[in-house]
């Protein structure tokens, strides 16, 4: 142990730790095969063979590579890449230059390319299976399972269709959302008027809000009313006729 200059010692588990020139060089070798070697700030690597993991960093935080099982991820500044199955010839993969360029291959084998904001297609992004756009936000479409949405001047105008689902929106003037067997929602000149009707037999009910004057929600066994919402509210239990209010 030469203090800041160099030190080497085993810990309670018998794993050896070596340091040179303070934090500049560090190495750890464990009895279970894990290892760490770092030449800070130029390079660092950590390997976990039992979990199939390996991390490599270059001039942190500028660049990094990471391997987890049969997947790999790399990043250099705004450049990013993903390979999700290294055991196949055509793995699911992505190459992005955020936020300008996107390309890749999805889990069905379909390829995609996009140059933002001019146009293209992006798969498996922002919680959507597929996003297509032309001169975003002028026009775009998206798909999630069977739900398909078209947008004009996103997010102001949109139409969504799917099995048992319909949505239409022109912000902030009007919106209508329907899901068969569950609900029917609508607003006009949001937030001044909004209403909802729940058709789910397990959770029926409905209500409306004329903001900022009055609102009401009725569910089985109870009616809730707001006066000058959200300042004054009352709940009336229909079964017991008990009334409570808060201000």
Secondary structure per residue as TSV (DSSP state, phi and psi in degrees):
chain	resnum	aa	ss	phi	psi
A	1	X	-	360.0	107.2
A	2	X	-	-108.3	32.2
A	3	X	T	61.9	-127.9
A	4	X	T	-65.2	-29.9
A	5	X	S	-69.1	-50.3
A	6	X	E	-165.6	147.7
A	7	X	E	-154.3	151.7
A	8	X	E	-151.6	126.3
A	9	X	E	-156.9	154.3
A	10	X	E	-92.3	148.7
A	11	X	-	-92.8	-170.0
A	12	X	T	-64.9	-22.0
A	13	X	T	-93.0	1.9
A	14	X	S	83.1	12.2
A	15	X	-	-87.7	133.7
A	16	X	E	-89.5	134.9
A	17	X	E	-119.7	129.4
A	18	X	E	-126.6	134.3
A	19	X	E	-134.9	141.1
A	20	X	E	-135.5	134.0
A	21	X	T	55.3	55.7
A	22	X	T	64.2	-126.5
A	23	X	T	-86.4	1.2
A	24	X	T	-61.7	-50.3
A	25	X	E	-121.4	134.0
A	26	X	E	-144.9	138.7
A	27	X	E	-140.4	137.7
A	28	X	E	-134.5	128.8
A	29	X	E	-124.7	121.0
A	30	X	-	-102.4	161.6
A	31	X	T	-72.0	-18.4
A	32	X	T	-96.0	12.5
A	33	X	S	95.4	-10.1
A	34	X	-	-71.9	148.8
A	35	X	E	-148.4	155.1
A	36	X	E	-139.2	133.3
A	37	X	E	-140.3	126.9
A	38	X	E	-138.8	131.1
A	39	X	E	-117.8	80.2
A	40	X	T	-74.6	141.9
A	41	X	T	-95.0	17.6
A	42	X	T	-81.0	-43.2
A	43	X	E	-157.2	145.3
A	44	X	E	-151.2	143.0
A	45	X	E	-140.1	141.6
A	46	X	E	-136.7	131.5
A	47	X	E	-125.8	139.2
A	48	X	E	-131.0	80.2
A	49	X	G	-58.3	-37.7
A	50	X	G	-62.5	-29.2
A	51	X	G	-101.3	-0.7
A	52	X	T	67.4	33.6
A	53	X	E	-117.8	145.7
A	54	X	E	-151.1	131.8
A	55	X	E	-120.3	137.9
A	56	X	E	-133.1	133.0
A	57	X	E	-125.5	138.7
A	58	X	E	-126.9	120.5
A	59	X	T	46.9	51.8
A	60	X	T	-48.1	133.9
A	61	X	T	-99.6	28.2
A	62	X	T	-69.6	-46.2
A	63	X	E	-139.4	151.7
A	64	X	E	-158.0	143.6
A	65	X	E	-126.8	147.9
A	66	X	E	-145.6	133.2
A	67	X	E	-120.5	127.6
A	68	X	E	-131.1	105.1
A	69	X	T	63.1	-123.2
A	70	X	T	-98.9	21.7
A	71	X	E	-118.9	151.0
A	72	X	E	-139.4	148.2
A	73	X	E	-135.6	138.1
A	74	X	E	-134.8	153.6
A	75	X	E	-150.8	137.1
A	76	X	E	-142.6	106.9
A	77	X	T	53.6	-118.3
A	78	X	T	-92.7	5.6
A	79	X	E	-90.7	132.9
A	80	X	E	-139.4	145.2
A	81	X	E	-143.4	145.8
A	82	X	E	-134.9	134.4
A	83	X	E	-127.2	119.2
A	84	X	S	-98.0	-7.3
A	85	X	-	-156.0	92.8
A	86	X	T	-74.0	-6.2
A	87	X	T	-86.7	-7.3
A	88	X	S	-111.8	161.0
A	89	X	S	-74.5	-30.7
A	90	X	S	-125.4	76.4
A	91	X	-	-73.7	158.6
A	92	X	-	-64.8	122.4
A	93	X	E	-149.9	161.1
A	94	X	E	-142.1	143.0
A	95	X	E	-132.6	117.4
A	96	X	E	-126.6	143.7
A	97	X	E	-120.1	92.3
A	98	X	T	-69.8	137.4
A	99	X	T	-102.1	30.5
A	100	X	T	-99.4	-38.2
A	101	X	E	-131.6	137.8
A	102	X	E	-137.4	134.0
A	103	X	E	-153.1	159.8
A	104	X	E	168.7	-170.8
A	105	X	E	-135.4	125.4
A	106	X	-	-84.9	-176.3
A	107	X	T	-71.4	-9.8
A	108	X	T	-93.1	-3.8
A	109	X	S	92.4	-2.9
A	110	X	-	-76.8	137.4
A	111	X	E	-97.3	158.5
A	112	X	E	-149.4	156.8
A	113	X	E	-148.1	147.1
A	114	X	E	-156.1	141.7
A	115	X	E	-121.5	110.3
A	116	X	T	-84.1	137.3
A	117	X	T	-99.0	17.4
A	118	X	T	-74.2	-46.1
A	119	X	E	165.6	167.8
A	120	X	E	138.1	-166.2
A	121	X	E	-133.4	137.5
A	122	X	E	-127.6	129.1
A	123	X	E	-106.9	149.2
A	124	X	E	51.8	60.4
A	125	X	E	-141.5	136.9
A	126	X	T	54.2	39.6
A	127	X	T	73.9	11.8
A	128	X	E	-114.9	147.3
A	129	X	E	-69.7	-33.8
A	130	X	E	-156.7	138.2
A	131	X	E	-130.9	128.9
A	132	X	E	-122.7	143.2
A	133	X	E	-152.1	155.2
A	134	X	E	-135.4	119.4
A	135	X	T	49.6	54.1
A	136	X	T	-53.9	135.2
A	137	X	T	-93.6	18.5
A	138	X	T	-58.6	-48.4
A	139	X	E	-150.9	137.6
A	140	X	E	-156.2	156.1
A	141	X	E	-131.7	156.5
A	142	X	E	-147.1	157.3
A	143	X	E	-136.5	134.5
A	144	X	E	-135.3	107.8
A	145	X	T	55.3	-118.5
A	146	X	T	-96.2	1.7
A	147	X	E	-87.4	125.5
A	148	X	E	-121.9	130.0
A	149	X	E	-123.5	137.3
A	150	X	E	-116.0	135.1
A	151	X	E	-124.7	138.4
A	152	X	E	-121.9	128.3
A	153	X	T	50.9	51.4
A	154	X	T	-47.4	135.6
A	155	X	T	-100.3	22.2
A	156	X	T	-77.5	-41.8
A	157	X	E	-124.6	129.4
A	158	X	E	-155.0	152.7
A	159	X	E	-134.9	130.9
A	160	X	E	-125.0	133.1
A	161	X	E	-128.2	145.6
A	162	X	E	-171.4	175.8
A	163	X	T	-62.4	110.3
A	164	X	T	74.8	11.5
A	165	X	E	-132.4	137.0
A	166	X	E	-143.7	133.7
A	167	X	E	-139.4	140.6
A	168	X	E	-141.9	135.8
A	169	X	E	-145.7	132.3
A	170	X	E	-131.8	92.8
A	171	X	T	-71.8	141.9
A	172	X	T	-97.3	24.1
A	173	X	T	-84.8	-42.7
A	174	X	E	-158.5	144.6
A	175	X	E	-152.8	145.5
A	176	X	E	-141.7	127.2
A	177	X	E	-132.2	125.6
A	178	X	E	-130.1	133.3
A	179	X	E	-129.6	113.5
A	180	X	T	-56.5	132.4
A	181	X	T	78.5	2.9
A	182	X	T	-129.0	-57.7
A	183	X	E	-158.6	163.5
A	184	X	E	-139.3	111.9
A	185	X	E	-118.2	150.3
A	186	X	E	-156.5	146.3
A	187	X	E	-139.9	151.3
A	188	X	E	-130.9	127.0
A	189	X	T	50.0	56.0
A	190	X	T	-52.5	137.1
A	191	X	T	-97.3	19.5
A	192	X	T	-72.1	-39.2
A	193	X	E	-133.2	128.6
A	194	X	E	-145.9	149.4
A	195	X	E	-149.4	158.1
A	196	X	E	-151.0	144.5
A	197	X	E	-132.6	122.4
A	198	X	E	-97.9	120.6
A	199	X	-	-102.7	2.2
A	200	X	-	-64.4	121.2
A	201	X	T	-61.2	-22.6
A	202	X	T	-85.0	-22.2
A	203	X	S	-139.3	65.8
A	204	X	-	-78.1	168.7
A	205	X	E	140.2	-167.9
A	206	X	E	173.0	176.8
A	207	X	E	-178.9	-178.8
A	208	X	E	-152.8	164.0
A	209	X	E	-140.8	122.4
A	210	X	E	-108.0	89.8
A	211	X	T	-81.4	137.8
A	212	X	T	-103.1	31.2
A	213	X	T	-99.8	-50.0
A	214	X	E	-156.0	146.6
A	215	X	E	-147.3	156.3
A	216	X	E	-153.0	138.9
A	217	X	E	-132.8	129.6
A	218	X	E	-117.5	125.3
A	219	X	E	-130.2	162.7
A	220	X	T	-52.8	120.4
A	221	X	T	88.6	-1.6
A	222	X	E	-157.0	144.4
A	223	X	E	-126.5	127.9
A	224	X	E	-114.4	134.0
A	225	X	E	-128.1	142.5
A	226	X	E	-117.5	134.9
A	227	X	E	-118.3	123.8
A	228	X	T	50.8	55.7
A	229	X	T	-57.8	141.6
A	230	X	T	-101.1	23.4
A	231	X	T	-77.5	-37.0
A	232	X	E	-131.6	131.3
A	233	X	E	-141.6	152.4
A	234	X	E	-139.8	146.3
A	235	X	E	-123.9	125.4
A	236	X	E	-113.8	114.0
A	237	X	E	-81.0	114.4
A	238	X	T	-65.4	-36.7
A	239	X	T	-68.4	-44.4
A	240	X	T	-103.4	-6.9
A	241	X	T	59.1	26.4
A	242	X	E	-85.5	138.1
A	243	X	E	-122.0	133.8
A	244	X	E	-131.1	149.4
A	245	X	E	-141.0	157.2
A	246	X	E	-141.5	153.0
A	247	X	-	-138.7	360.0
